Amino acid sequence: MPRYKLTIEYDGAPFLGWQVQENGLTVAGVLEAAAEKLAGERVRVHGAGRTDTGVHAFAQVAHIDLAKEWDADTVRDGMNAHLRPHPVAVLLAEKAAEDFDARFSAVKRHYLYRILNRRADLALERNRVWRVARPLDERAMHEAAQHLVGNHDFTTFRAAECQAKSPVKTLDVLNVTRAGQEIRIEASARSFLHHQVRSIVGSLVQVGDGKWTPADMKHALESRDRTACGPVAPPDGLYLVRVDYAK
């Protein structure tokens, strides 16, 4: 069966996350419905990552298998026609090798978390950033973040319902920068634990507003204790930016 690699953009606000559920709207669910209308057959969508309720994506990657061969641009355009009015768009459809797997072939995933650090409420960015009204020290946040870079046991920053076999992950990049009122937290790794990025962001905000020192982040990590984690950041500001594959 011909396999197609899809690059997908979506606003996660209306969805109960990526993964298909029996009750409720999901990103994979509307993609599968669109593919079925296009191809006239049941189609399963396999994603690179299962983003949670309210989490967005600039370039999620998925693959689908179709019974017959289609022009890749027709797959893209046909699925987009059937996706309306959902805030989901197939940016690119490409023919892929039979052994390509959107999840297991991935070598790195890149996430961005956006914080709007201002007193005024949100108008244009509602559901797309986390507004934090109190002033944050992004330099202290970046210093704290560097304690988490590398190979560690991330039990402290792992959701209780996480199904990963091990809490040990290698975090390649964790940078905190500011552009005006926006603080951007960029994280890159081969894979992440459930709620890992949001848990880390919530703890970094503890540092940014002076409740924690950068050293407290290191101590929280080393405790390997979920109760040592700061409040988990809301999903609104989290974006799956890119998924890398070996060439």
C-alpha positions as CSV (number, residue, x, y, z in Angstrom):
1,M,0.0,0.0,0.0
2,P,1.4,3.5,-0.8
3,R,2.4,5.4,2.2
4,Y,2.2,9.2,2.6
5,K,4.0,11.5,5.0
6,L,1.9,14.4,6.1
7,T,3.1,17.7,7.7
8,I,0.2,19.2,9.6
9,E,-0.5,22.5,11.3
10,Y,-3.3,22.9,13.8
11,D,-4.8,25.1,16.5
12,G,-5.3,22.7,19.4
13,A,-7.9,24.8,21.3
14,P,-11.0,23.0,20.1
15,F,-9.6,19.5,20.4
16,L,-9.2,16.9,23.1
17,G,-5.7,16.4,22.0
18,W,-4.2,14.4,19.1
19,Q,-5.3,10.8,19.8
20,V,-8.6,9.5,18.6
21,Q,-11.2,9.1,21.4
22,E,-14.7,7.6,21.5
23,N,-16.3,10.8,22.7
24,G,-14.9,14.2,21.7
25,L,-13.2,16.0,18.8
26,T,-9.5,15.1,18.2
27,V,-7.0,16.1,15.6
28,A,-6.3,12.6,14.5
29,G,-10.0,12.0,14.4
30,V,-10.8,14.8,11.9
31,L,-7.8,13.8,9.8
32,E,-9.0,10.3,9.6
33,A,-12.4,11.4,8.6
34,A,-11.0,13.7,5.9
35,A,-8.8,10.9,4.5
36,E,-11.8,8.5,4.4
37,K,-13.9,11.0,2.5
38,L,-11.0,11.5,0.0
39,A,-10.1,7.9,-0.5
40,G,-13.4,6.2,0.1
41,E,-11.9,3.8,2.6
42,R,-11.1,3.6,6.4
43,V,-7.7,5.2,7.0
44,R,-5.7,5.3,10.2
45,V,-3.4,8.3,10.9
46,H,-0.2,7.6,12.8
47,G,1.3,10.7,14.4
48,A,4.9,11.6,15.5
49,G,3.6,12.8,18.9
50,R,0.4,12.7,20.8
51,T,-0.2,16.3,21.7
52,D,-2.5,16.9,24.7
53,T,-5.8,18.8,24.9
54,G,-5.2,22.5,23.8
55,V,-1.7,22.0,22.5
56,H,-0.9,23.4,19.0
57,A,1.4,22.4,16.2
58,F,3.3,24.3,13.5
59,A,4.5,21.1,11.8
60,Q,3.2,17.8,13.3
61,V,4.1,14.8,11.2
62,A,1.9,11.8,10.5
63,H,1.7,9.0,8.0
64,I,-1.2,7.2,6.3
65,D,-1.5,4.2,4.0
66,L,-3.9,4.3,1.1
67,A,-5.2,1.4,-1.0
68,K,-4.3,3.1,-4.3
69,E,-1.6,5.5,-5.4
70,W,-2.5,9.2,-5.4
71,D,-0.7,12.3,-6.5
72,A,0.8,13.8,-3.3
73,D,-0.6,17.2,-4.0
74,T,-4.1,15.7,-4.5
75,V,-3.8,14.0,-1.1
76,R,-2.9,17.4,0.5
77,D,-5.6,19.4,-1.3
78,G,-8.3,16.8,-1.0
79,M,-7.8,16.3,2.7
80,N,-7.8,20.1,3.3
81,A,-11.1,20.4,1.5
82,H,-12.6,17.8,3.8
83,L,-11.0,19.3,6.9
84,R,-12.9,22.5,6.8
85,P,-14.0,24.2,9.0
86,H,-11.7,22.6,11.6
87,P,-8.5,24.6,12.3
88,V,-6.3,21.9,10.8
89,A,-4.3,22.1,7.6
90,V,-2.1,19.6,5.8
91,L,0.8,21.7,4.8
92,L,2.6,19.0,2.8
93,A,1.9,15.5,1.6
94,E,4.8,13.4,0.3
95,K,5.2,9.8,-0.9
96,A,7.2,7.9,1.7
97,A,9.1,4.7,1.9
98,E,7.2,1.6,3.1
99,D,9.3,1.5,6.3
100,F,8.8,5.2,7.2
101,D,7.0,5.6,10.5
102,A,6.1,9.1,11.7
103,R,6.6,8.1,15.3
104,F,9.4,5.6,15.4
105,S,11.5,7.0,12.5
106,A,11.8,10.4,14.3
107,V,15.2,11.3,15.6
108,K,14.3,14.6,17.3
109,R,11.3,16.7,18.3
110,H,11.3,20.4,18.9
111,Y,8.8,22.3,21.1
112,L,8.1,25.9,21.8
113,Y,6.3,27.4,24.8
114,R,5.1,31.0,24.6
115,I,4.5,33.2,27.7
116,L,3.1,36.7,27.3
117,N,4.5,38.6,30.3
118,R,2.1,41.5,30.7
119,R,-0.6,42.9,32.9
120,A,-3.2,43.4,30.2
121,D,-5.5,40.5,29.4
122,L,-5.4,38.6,26.1
123,A,-7.4,39.5,23.0
124,L,-5.7,38.3,19.8
125,E,-3.6,35.6,21.6
126,R,-6.3,34.0,23.7
127,N,-5.7,30.2,23.9
128,R,-2.4,30.6,22.1
129,V,-0.1,31.8,24.9
130,W,0.1,31.7,28.7
131,R,-0.3,35.2,30.1
132,V,1.7,35.7,33.3
133,A,1.0,39.2,34.7
134,R,3.8,39.4,37.3
135,P,7.3,40.4,35.9
136,L,9.5,37.4,35.1
137,D,13.3,37.3,35.1
138,E,14.1,35.4,31.9
139,R,17.8,35.3,32.6
140,A,17.3,33.5,35.9
141,M,14.9,31.1,34.1
142,H,17.5,30.4,31.4
143,E,20.1,29.7,34.1
144,A,17.8,27.3,35.8
145,A,16.9,25.6,32.6
146,Q,20.6,24.6,31.9
147,H,20.5,22.3,35.0
148,L,18.0,20.2,33.0
149,V,20.0,19.9,29.8
150,G,21.6,16.4,29.3
151,N,20.7,12.9,30.2
152,H,18.7,12.8,33.5
153,D,16.0,11.0,35.4
154,F,13.0,13.3,34.9
155,T,10.6,11.7,37.3
156,T,10.0,15.2,38.9
157,F,8.7,16.5,35.6
158,R,6.7,13.4,34.5
159,A,2.9,13.1,34.7
160,A,1.6,10.3,37.0
161,E,-0.2,8.7,34.0
162,C,2.9,8.7,31.8
163,Q,3.2,5.4,30.0
164,A,6.9,5.7,29.1
165,K,9.0,2.7,30.2
166,S,11.7,4.8,31.8
167,P,11.8,8.4,33.2
168,V,15.3,8.8,31.8
169,K,15.5,11.2,28.8
170,T,18.1,13.3,27.1
171,L,17.2,16.9,26.8
172,D,19.4,18.4,24.1
173,V,18.2,22.0,24.2
174,L,16.3,24.1,26.8
175,N,16.6,27.8,26.0
176,V,14.7,30.8,27.5
177,T,14.7,34.1,25.6
178,R,12.7,37.3,25.6
179,A,11.4,39.4,22.7
180,G,9.6,42.4,24.2
181,Q,6.7,41.0,26.3
182,E,7.0,37.5,25.0
183,I,9.2,34.9,26.7
184,R,10.0,31.9,24.5
185,I,11.1,28.5,25.9
186,E,12.5,26.1,23.3
187,A,13.0,22.4,24.1
188,S,14.5,19.8,21.8
189,A,15.0,16.0,22.5
190,R,14.5,12.7,20.7
191,S,11.4,12.1,22.8
192,F,9.6,13.6,25.8
193,L,7.7,12.3,28.8
194,H,4.0,13.0,29.2
195,H,3.6,16.6,30.4
196,Q,7.4,17.0,30.6
197,V,7.6,20.4,28.8
198,R,4.7,21.9,30.6
199,S,6.0,20.7,34.0
200,I,9.4,22.2,33.3
201,V,7.8,25.5,32.1
202,G,5.7,25.8,35.3
203,S,8.8,25.3,37.4
204,L,10.8,27.8,35.4
205,V,8.1,30.4,36.0
206,Q,8.6,29.7,39.8
207,V,12.2,30.8,39.2
208,G,11.3,33.8,37.0
209,D,9.1,35.3,39.7
210,G,11.6,34.8,42.4
211,K,9.9,31.9,44.3
212,W,12.7,29.6,43.4
213,T,16.4,30.1,42.7
214,P,18.1,28.5,39.7
215,A,19.7,26.0,42.2
216,D,16.2,25.0,43.3
217,M,15.5,23.7,39.8
218,K,18.6,21.4,40.1
219,H,17.4,20.2,43.5
220,A,13.9,19.5,42.2
221,L,15.4,17.4,39.3
222,E,17.7,15.5,41.6
223,S,14.9,14.7,44.1
224,R,13.2,12.5,41.5
225,D,9.9,13.4,43.2
226,R,6.8,14.5,41.4
227,T,5.7,16.6,44.4
228,A,8.8,18.7,44.0
229,C,7.6,20.0,40.6
230,G,6.1,23.5,40.3
231,P,2.6,24.0,39.0
232,V,2.1,22.5,35.5
233,A,1.9,25.2,32.8
234,P,-1.4,25.3,30.9
235,P,-1.5,23.8,27.4
236,D,-2.3,27.1,25.6
237,G,1.3,28.2,25.0
238,L,2.7,24.9,23.9
239,Y,3.5,24.2,20.2
240,L,5.1,21.2,18.4
241,V,7.4,23.1,16.1
242,R,9.2,20.4,14.1
243,V,10.0,16.7,13.9
244,D,13.4,15.7,12.5
245,Y,14.1,12.5,10.6
246,A,17.4,10.9,9.4
247,K,18.2,11.8,5.8
